[in-house]
Amino acid sequence: MNQTFNVKLIKGHFPAEEAKDILQHMFTKKIHFHEMKNFSSRERYGIDDATSVRRIPELIQSQTEIDEIIQLATDSQQEMLIDAVITIQLIKK
């Protein structure tokens, strides 16, 4: 039987600069994770990690989109409401 869990990661109103710090930090860490995973795969096996190679550009694109949203909030002097939930599913192999 599969189980699903939802964990609140971020919930609240934030000034644009604070939102930028929070979101950029998360994306930077995730990109770094995939860079290190890919580096490790190349060093150990001589091949790129396919998942990391695919995810890095996706994360960079998401980061660019977030930058644009933050700039919009800054220009219009609005705060940002961020509600981020992580969904975790336990699944059989």
OpenMM code with the backbone's topology and positions (N, CA, C; nanometers):
from openmm import Vec3, app, unit

residues = "MET ASN GLN THR PHE ASN VAL LYS LEU ILE LYS GLY HIS PHE PRO ALA GLU GLU ALA LYS ASP ILE LEU GLN HIS MET PHE THR LYS LYS ILE HIS PHE HIS GLU MET LYS ASN PHE SER SER ARG GLU ARG TYR GLY ILE ASP ASP ALA THR SER VAL ARG ARG ILE PRO GLU LEU ILE GLN SER GLN THR GLU ILE ASP GLU ILE ILE GLN LEU ALA THR ASP SER GLN GLN GLU MET LEU ILE ASP ALA VAL ILE THR ILE GLN LEU ILE LYS LYS".split()
positions = [
    Vec3(0.0833, -0.1180, 0.0000),
    Vec3(0.0000, 0.0000, 0.0000),
    Vec3(0.0883, 0.1252, 0.0000),
    Vec3(0.0617, 0.2158, -0.0913),
    Vec3(0.1364, 0.3407, -0.0985),
    Vec3(0.0831, 0.4387, 0.0050),
    Vec3(0.1735, 0.5144, 0.0636),
    Vec3(0.1357, 0.6172, 0.1607),
    Vec3(0.1816, 0.7528, 0.1095),
    Vec3(0.1027, 0.8558, 0.1390),
    Vec3(0.1357, 0.9912, 0.0978),
    Vec3(0.1385, 1.0826, 0.2198),
    Vec3(0.2405, 1.1660, 0.2241),
    Vec3(0.2568, 1.2618, 0.3332),
    Vec3(0.2760, 1.4006, 0.2728),
    Vec3(0.2191, 1.5005, 0.3355),
    Vec3(0.2384, 1.6397, 0.2949),
    Vec3(0.3041, 1.7152, 0.4090),
    Vec3(0.4139, 1.7813, 0.3776),
    Vec3(0.4902, 1.8566, 0.4764),
    Vec3(0.4990, 2.0017, 0.4296),
    Vec3(0.4581, 2.0950, 0.5162),
    Vec3(0.4660, 2.2365, 0.4801),
    Vec3(0.6111, 2.2820, 0.4865),
    Vec3(0.6573, 2.3393, 0.3771),
    Vec3(0.7947, 2.3888, 0.3706),
    Vec3(0.7989, 2.5398, 0.3941),
    Vec3(0.7149, 2.6125, 0.3231),
    Vec3(0.7088, 2.7582, 0.3366),
    Vec3(0.5632, 2.7985, 0.3378),
    Vec3(0.5267, 2.8874, 0.4285),
    Vec3(0.3906, 2.9393, 0.4307),
    Vec3(0.3940, 3.0776, 0.4929),
    Vec3(0.3585, 3.1782, 0.4140),
    Vec3(0.3531, 3.3116, 0.4703),
    Vec3(0.3679, 3.4213, 0.3674),
    Vec3(0.3526, 3.5456, 0.4161),
    Vec3(0.3722, 3.6661, 0.3358),
    Vec3(0.5154, 3.7125, 0.3552),
    Vec3(0.5788, 3.7501, 0.2452),
    Vec3(0.7177, 3.7925, 0.2529),
    Vec3(0.7400, 3.9160, 0.1663),
    Vec3(0.8221, 4.0098, 0.2140),
    Vec3(0.8672, 4.1165, 0.1246),
    Vec3(0.9473, 4.0518, 0.0112),
    Vec3(0.9527, 4.1167, -0.1030),
    Vec3(1.0181, 4.0578, -0.2200),
    Vec3(1.1624, 4.0159, -0.1919),
    Vec3(1.2377, 4.0987, -0.1220),
    Vec3(1.3785, 4.0659, -0.0955),
    Vec3(1.3929, 3.9417, -0.0070),
    Vec3(1.3058, 3.9301, 0.0915),
    Vec3(1.3105, 3.8128, 0.1786),
    Vec3(1.2697, 3.6881, 0.1011),
    Vec3(1.1675, 3.6989, 0.0193),
    Vec3(1.1246, 3.5868, -0.0647),
    Vec3(1.2380, 3.5451, -0.1578),
    Vec3(1.3061, 3.6443, -0.2129),
    Vec3(1.4188, 3.6167, -0.3021),
    Vec3(1.5260, 3.5368, -0.2295),
    Vec3(1.5610, 3.5790, -0.1090),
    Vec3(1.6627, 3.5076, -0.0309),
    Vec3(1.6225, 3.3624, -0.0065),
    Vec3(1.5000, 3.3421, 0.0351),
    Vec3(1.4514, 3.2073, 0.0666),
    Vec3(1.4524, 3.1188, -0.0571),
    Vec3(1.3905, 3.1672, -0.1645),
    Vec3(1.3746, 3.0857, -0.2848),
    Vec3(1.5069, 3.0635, -0.3571),
    Vec3(1.5883, 3.1680, -0.3670),
    Vec3(1.7177, 3.1516, -0.4329),
    Vec3(1.8058, 3.0522, -0.3576),
    Vec3(1.8007, 3.0579, -0.2258),
    Vec3(1.8805, 2.9645, -0.1462),
    Vec3(1.8379, 2.8205, -0.1744),
    Vec3(1.7084, 2.7970, -0.1786),
    Vec3(1.6599, 2.6606, -0.2037),
    Vec3(1.7025, 2.6108, -0.3420),
    Vec3(1.6853, 2.6957, -0.4435),
    Vec3(1.7209, 2.6538, -0.5791),
    Vec3(1.8718, 2.6380, -0.5950),
    Vec3(1.9485, 2.7268, -0.5332),
    Vec3(2.0939, 2.7159, -0.5398),
    Vec3(2.1408, 2.5850, -0.4773),
    Vec3(2.0845, 2.5499, -0.3636),
    Vec3(2.1215, 2.4242, -0.2970),
    Vec3(2.0860, 2.3034, -0.3833),
    Vec3(1.9691, 2.3073, -0.4453),
    Vec3(1.9247, 2.1949, -0.5274),
    Vec3(2.0118, 2.1816, -0.6530),
    Vec3(2.0475, 2.2940, -0.7140),
    Vec3(2.1367, 2.2902, -0.8298),
    Vec3(2.2735, 2.2357, -0.7884),
    Vec3(2.3247, 2.2822, -0.6764),
    Vec3(2.4537, 2.2337, -0.6256),
    Vec3(2.4481, 2.0827, -0.5994),
    Vec3(2.3379, 2.0357, -0.5432),
    Vec3(2.3208, 1.8924, -0.5186),
    Vec3(2.3373, 1.8144, -0.6486),
    Vec3(2.2702, 1.8589, -0.7543),
    Vec3(2.2774, 1.7868, -0.8818),
    Vec3(2.4148, 1.8009, -0.9474),
    Vec3(2.4792, 1.9154, -0.9303),
    Vec3(2.6149, 1.9306, -0.9834),
    Vec3(2.7099, 1.8323, -0.9158),
    Vec3(2.6983, 1.8187, -0.7852),
    Vec3(2.7854, 1.7258, -0.7113),
    Vec3(2.7530, 1.5805, -0.7452),
    Vec3(2.6250, 1.5516, -0.7615),
    Vec3(2.5838, 1.4152, -0.7979),
    Vec3(2.6398, 1.3801, -0.9360),
    Vec3(2.6325, 1.4730, -1.0289),
    Vec3(2.6847, 1.4496, -1.1633),
    Vec3(2.8369, 1.4370, -1.1611),
    Vec3(2.9029, 1.5228, -1.0859),
    Vec3(3.0483, 1.5159, -1.0717),
    Vec3(3.0900, 1.3795, -1.0170),
    Vec3(3.0204, 1.3348, -0.9138),
    Vec3(3.0512, 1.2057, -0.8529),
    Vec3(3.0329, 1.0919, -0.9534),
    Vec3(2.9276, 1.0974, -1.0309),
    Vec3(2.9027, 0.9933, -1.1307),
    Vec3(3.0134, 0.9906, -1.2359),
    Vec3(3.0571, 1.1085, -1.2790),
    Vec3(3.1650, 1.1148, -1.3782),
    Vec3(3.2953, 1.0597, -1.3212),
    Vec3(3.3236, 1.0948, -1.1954),
    Vec3(3.4475, 1.0485, -1.1330),
    Vec3(3.4458, 0.8975, -1.1080),
    Vec3(3.3333, 0.8474, -1.0617),
    Vec3(3.3251, 0.7061, -1.0245),
    Vec3(3.3023, 0.6135, -1.1428),
    Vec3(3.2165, 0.6552, -1.2364),
    Vec3(3.1756, 0.5653, -1.3446),
    Vec3(3.2133, 0.6144, -1.4838),
    Vec3(3.2624, 0.7368, -1.4930),
    Vec3(3.3012, 0.7910, -1.6221),
    Vec3(3.1846, 0.8366, -1.7083),
    Vec3(3.0650, 0.8467, -1.6492),
    Vec3(2.9465, 0.8901, -1.7246),
    Vec3(2.8688, 0.9939, -1.6434),
    Vec3(2.7950, 1.0785, -1.7151),
    Vec3(2.7092, 1.1767, -1.6498),
    Vec3(2.5905, 1.1083, -1.5836),
    Vec3(2.5405, 1.1698, -1.4788),
    Vec3(2.4166, 1.1259, -1.4155),
    Vec3(2.3008, 1.1865, -1.4960),
    Vec3(2.2243, 1.1020, -1.5639),
    Vec3(2.1202, 1.1480, -1.6566),
    Vec3(2.0167, 1.2368, -1.5873),
    Vec3(1.9774, 1.2013, -1.4672),
    Vec3(1.8774, 1.2802, -1.3950),
    Vec3(1.9309, 1.4194, -1.3651),
    Vec3(2.0526, 1.4275, -1.3177),
    Vec3(2.1116, 1.5571, -1.2833),
    Vec3(2.1322, 1.6435, -1.4071),
    Vec3(2.1771, 1.5834, -1.5158),
    Vec3(2.1982, 1.6580, -1.6396),
    Vec3(2.0660, 1.7178, -1.6883),
    Vec3(1.9576, 1.6461, -1.6693),
    Vec3(1.8256, 1.6948, -1.7099),
    Vec3(1.7728, 1.7999, -1.6133),
    Vec3(1.7930, 1.7779, -1.4836),
    Vec3(1.7340, 1.8662, -1.3822),
    Vec3(1.8021, 2.0019, -1.3698),
    Vec3(1.9312, 2.0092, -1.3885),
    Vec3(2.0022, 2.1360, -1.3702),
    Vec3(1.9435, 2.2470, -1.4584),
    Vec3(1.9280, 2.2256, -1.5899),
    Vec3(1.8687, 2.3335, -1.6706),
    Vec3(1.7240, 2.3645, -1.6321),
    Vec3(1.6490, 2.2637, -1.5904),
    Vec3(1.5115, 2.2877, -1.5454),
    Vec3(1.5101, 2.3770, -1.4222),
    Vec3(1.5986, 2.3493, -1.3286),
    Vec3(1.6064, 2.4294, -1.2071),
    Vec3(1.6533, 2.5713, -1.2363),
    Vec3(1.7476, 2.5857, -1.3269),
    Vec3(1.7948, 2.7189, -1.3646),
    Vec3(1.6812, 2.7973, -1.4300),
    Vec3(1.6019, 2.7312, -1.5141),
    Vec3(1.4878, 2.7975, -1.5766),
    Vec3(1.3860, 2.8412, -1.4709),
    Vec3(1.3581, 2.7547, -1.3754),
    Vec3(1.2658, 2.7892, -1.2673),
    Vec3(1.3195, 2.9071, -1.1868),
    Vec3(1.4483, 2.9080, -1.1648),
    Vec3(1.5122, 3.0169, -1.0905),
    Vec3(1.4964, 3.1494, -1.1668),
    Vec3(1.5094, 3.1455, -1.2962),
    Vec3(1.4909, 3.2648, -1.3796),
    Vec3(1.3470, 3.3151, -1.3705),
    Vec3(1.2522, 3.2227, -1.3759),
    Vec3(1.1107, 3.2595, -1.3644),
    Vec3(1.0816, 3.3240, -1.2293),
    Vec3(1.1401, 3.2694, -1.1238),
    Vec3(1.1212, 3.3252, -0.9901),
    Vec3(1.1819, 3.4654, -0.9825),
    Vec3(1.2982, 3.4847, -1.0428),
    Vec3(1.3598, 3.6182, -1.0463),
    Vec3(1.2664, 3.7197, -1.1109),
    Vec3(1.2006, 3.6791, -1.2186),
    Vec3(1.1072, 3.7682, -1.2881),
    Vec3(0.9870, 3.8021, -1.1998),
    Vec3(0.9356, 3.7031, -1.1286),
    Vec3(0.8221, 3.7259, -1.0388),
    Vec3(0.8622, 3.8187, -0.9247),
    Vec3(0.9809, 3.7976, -0.8713),
    Vec3(1.0303, 3.8821, -0.7623),
    Vec3(1.0483, 4.0255, -0.8111),
    Vec3(1.0994, 4.0409, -0.9322),
    Vec3(1.1159, 4.1749, -0.9880),
    Vec3(0.9803, 4.2429, -1.0054),
    Vec3(0.8806, 4.1671, -1.0493),
    Vec3(0.7451, 4.2207, -1.0636),
    Vec3(0.6915, 4.2674, -0.9282),
    Vec3(0.7124, 4.1860, -0.8249),
    Vec3(0.6678, 4.2228, -0.6902),
    Vec3(0.7411, 4.3468, -0.6410),
    Vec3(0.8693, 4.3539, -0.6685),
    Vec3(0.9489, 4.4703, -0.6275),
    Vec3(0.9009, 4.5964, -0.6986),
    Vec3(0.8848, 4.5860, -0.8299),
    Vec3(0.8426, 4.7026, -0.9092),
    Vec3(0.7054, 4.7534, -0.8689),
    Vec3(0.6159, 4.6611, -0.8317),
    Vec3(0.4793, 4.7005, -0.7952),
    Vec3(0.4633, 4.7192, -0.6440),
    Vec3(0.5751, 4.7083, -0.5715),
    Vec3(0.5773, 4.7245, -0.4259),
    Vec3(0.4749, 4.6349, -0.3575),
    Vec3(0.4747, 4.5096, -0.3978),
    Vec3(0.3843, 4.4110, -0.3387),
    Vec3(0.4643, 4.3065, -0.2618),
    Vec3(0.3978, 4.2464, -0.1643),
    Vec3(0.4570, 4.1333, -0.0942),
    Vec3(0.4233, 4.0061, -0.1706),
    Vec3(0.4856, 3.8990, -0.1301),
    Vec3(0.4615, 3.7706, -0.1948),
    Vec3(0.4046, 3.6727, -0.0928),
    Vec3(0.3000, 3.6047, -0.1311),
    Vec3(0.2443, 3.4963, -0.0505),
    Vec3(0.2995, 3.3670, -0.1077),
    Vec3(0.3738, 3.2968, -0.0267),
    Vec3(0.4340, 3.1708, -0.0710),
    Vec3(0.3768, 3.0589, 0.0139),
    Vec3(0.3293, 2.9578, -0.0525),
    Vec3(0.2730, 2.8396, 0.0132),
    Vec3(0.3324, 2.7180, -0.0566),
    Vec3(0.4355, 2.6601, 0.0022),
    Vec3(0.5052, 2.5469, -0.0588),
    Vec3(0.4883, 2.4227, 0.0285),
    Vec3(0.4383, 2.3190, -0.0334),
    Vec3(0.4164, 2.1921, 0.0349),
    Vec3(0.4961, 2.0846, -0.0380),
    Vec3(0.5632, 2.0023, 0.0372),
    Vec3(0.6345, 1.8888, -0.0197),
    Vec3(0.5450, 1.7671, -0.0030),
    Vec3(0.5188, 1.6985, -0.1129),
    Vec3(0.4408, 1.5755, -0.1089),
    Vec3(0.5378, 1.4589, -0.1191),
    Vec3(0.5302, 1.3695, -0.0229),
    Vec3(0.6184, 1.2526, -0.0192),
    Vec3(0.5310, 1.1290, -0.0279),
    Vec3(0.5639, 1.0418, -0.1211),
    Vec3(0.4914, 0.9157, -0.1357),
    Vec3(0.5867, 0.7995, -0.1099),
    Vec3(0.5427, 0.7059, -0.0293),
    Vec3(0.6170, 0.5818, -0.0114),
    Vec3(0.5609, 0.4825, -0.1136),
    Vec3(0.6477, 0.4344, -0.2005),
    Vec3(0.6029, 0.3441, -0.3059),
    Vec3(0.6882, 0.2183, -0.3063),
    Vec3(0.6299, 0.1120, -0.3521),
    Vec3(0.7039, -0.0142, -0.3618),
    Vec3(0.7988, -0.0080, -0.4808),
    Vec3(0.9128, -0.0714, -0.4656),
    Vec3(1.0113, -0.0778, -0.5753),
    Vec3(0.9632, -0.1696, -0.6834),
] * unit.nanometer
topology = app.Topology()
chain = topology.addChain("A")
for resn in residues:
    res = topology.addResidue(resn, chain)
    for name in ("N", "CA", "C"):
        topology.addAtom(name, app.Element.getBySymbol(name[0]), res)
